[in-house]
Amino acid sequence: MTRSTATALDDTAIEAFLADRSAGTLSLAKENESYAVPVSFTFHSGDRAFSLRLGSAPGRRKRAFIAATDPPPFAAAAEPDP
């Protein structure tokens, strides 16, 4: 098993990292349940905002979790080293 290490990034490194990514995970919670959703995203460096692409039909489980989570945590991960 490989041990994971975290690296602190400055604002420039964060923006460069996010500019090279297009997928992440949106973490939602409702009462005692959690729900993680894989999503496509675009990062806008000018205003440091994300556009997330979510597919969800009316009455679906995802909508209830989105409504109950404010603000929802979002994660974009680097590919692991080979």
C-alpha positions as CSV (number, residue, x, y, z in Angstrom):
1,M,0.0,0.0,0.0
2,T,1.3,3.4,-0.9
3,R,1.2,6.2,1.7
4,S,-0.5,9.4,0.5
5,T,1.1,12.8,1.2
6,A,-0.5,16.2,0.9
7,T,1.2,19.2,-0.6
8,A,0.1,22.8,0.2
9,L,-0.4,24.9,-2.9
10,D,-0.3,28.7,-3.4
11,D,-3.0,30.5,-5.4
12,T,-1.1,30.3,-8.7
13,A,-0.5,26.5,-8.3
14,I,-4.1,25.9,-7.4
15,E,-5.3,27.8,-10.5
16,A,-2.8,25.8,-12.7
17,F,-4.0,22.5,-11.1
18,L,-7.7,23.3,-11.6
19,A,-7.1,24.5,-15.2
20,D,-5.8,21.0,-16.1
21,R,-8.8,19.1,-14.6
22,S,-12.3,18.6,-15.8
23,A,-13.8,16.0,-13.3
24,G,-14.2,15.9,-9.6
25,T,-16.6,14.7,-6.8
26,L,-19.3,16.7,-5.2
27,S,-20.0,15.6,-1.7
28,L,-23.6,15.9,-0.4
29,A,-25.2,15.1,2.9
30,K,-28.8,14.9,4.1
31,E,-29.5,14.2,7.8
32,N,-27.4,11.0,8.5
33,E,-26.8,10.0,4.8
34,S,-24.0,11.0,2.5
35,Y,-24.0,11.0,-1.3
36,A,-21.0,11.6,-3.5
37,V,-21.6,12.6,-7.1
38,P,-19.0,12.5,-9.9
39,V,-19.3,15.7,-11.9
40,S,-17.7,17.5,-14.9
41,F,-16.5,21.0,-14.1
42,T,-14.9,24.1,-15.5
43,F,-12.8,26.4,-13.3
44,H,-13.0,30.2,-14.0
45,S,-9.7,31.7,-12.6
46,G,-10.9,35.3,-13.0
47,D,-13.5,35.1,-10.3
48,R,-12.3,31.7,-8.8
49,A,-15.6,30.1,-9.5
50,F,-16.7,26.6,-10.7
51,S,-19.3,25.7,-13.2
52,L,-20.5,22.1,-12.5
53,R,-22.5,20.0,-15.0
54,L,-25.1,18.0,-13.1
55,G,-27.7,15.9,-14.7
56,S,-30.8,15.4,-12.6
57,A,-34.4,14.7,-13.4
58,P,-37.2,16.1,-11.2
59,G,-37.9,14.0,-8.1
60,R,-34.5,12.3,-8.2
61,R,-32.5,11.5,-5.0
62,K,-29.6,13.8,-6.0
63,R,-31.9,16.9,-6.0
64,A,-32.9,16.3,-2.3
65,F,-29.2,16.0,-1.3
66,I,-28.2,19.2,-3.2
67,A,-31.0,21.1,-1.5
68,A,-29.9,19.9,1.9
69,T,-26.1,20.7,1.6
70,D,-25.0,24.3,1.8
71,P,-22.3,24.8,0.7
72,P,-21.4,21.4,-0.8
73,P,-17.8,20.3,-0.6
74,F,-16.1,19.7,-4.0
75,A,-12.9,17.8,-4.7
76,A,-10.7,17.5,-7.8
77,A,-7.8,15.1,-7.3
78,A,-4.5,14.6,-9.1
79,E,-3.8,11.4,-10.9
80,P,-1.7,9.1,-8.7
81,D,2.0,8.6,-9.7
82,P,2.6,5.3,-11.5
